[in-house]
């Protein structure tokens, strides 16, 4: 009986060792085939640009193609729901962000994906700073002057956005809430149309992405009031951040992240996270991110879920208060 027991124990140990060896081999061989990077925007969009920068770098580092697949539409829902249904094998990655992870669950009652249920984080990627600008004929030259004018004439100041529920909409609504201002929202079909309305003095305010807003500010077509980001911007170095103006806890409205289907093996997550950290250290990548005026956000995988939960709790009440939820 003792011999039989020892024999069985040896067989079990042998199987366990074989499984461990097999798992180690799979991890060592990853990636063994091309990785698909899904981008929820059309080619040429901001998310596509940063996604392709990452994909090109990883293709070289891994010596394995990282193929970009654009799946635009429905505010990121098409791409997100597609990736949620893919095999959790480390070969499908999504460029996601605050809009898709923290805003959409509050805007769409029947959202076909749920961030906590369907995705694992790989790493935060970048933050897109915003620039709050005013029209040249408003007489507003600072955030203090904006607050004074808005409180003196509640609802008289109009702010443009790229569309209802867009980040360019929500960031100004959040600022108005924090500062006790009553502003009137004028949504446009895209950020370019919204910023044009401010330059034409048809509306008085807008929070546009820094890369675009700074160009018009330096040209004297709008007045920069504040940077919505972690640090001052090299393109408009004299413009303070909201943090410097007393809003240190103002949430970042434009961060992006890399995520994968729930249950993706730890070895794949860890490898992609490690390569993403190296991505941020690459001199050519650093130069390109500076050119695009994007703030790098290297992080641990679990930080993606932490930021998602935090910002869902921060922005969700505002979204509901504004009546932006859809069926």
Buried (B, 14 or more C-beta within 10 A) or exposed (E): EEEEEEEEEEEEEEEEEEEEEEEEEBBEEBBEEEBBBBBBBEEEBBBBBBBBBBBBBBBEBBEBBBEBBBBBEBBBBBBBBBBBEBEBBBBBBBBBBBBBBBBBBBBBEEBBBBBEEBBBBBBBBBBBBBBBBBBBEBEBEBBEBBBEBBEEEEEEBBBBBBBBBBBBBBBBBBBBEEBEBEBEBBBBEEBEBBBBBBBEEBBBBBBBBBBBBBBBBEEEBBBBBBBBBEEBBEBBEEBBBBBBBEBEEBBBBBBBBBBBBBEBBEBBBBBBBEBBBEBBEBEEBEEBBEEBBBBBBBBEBEBBBEBBBEBBEBBBEBBEEBEBBEE
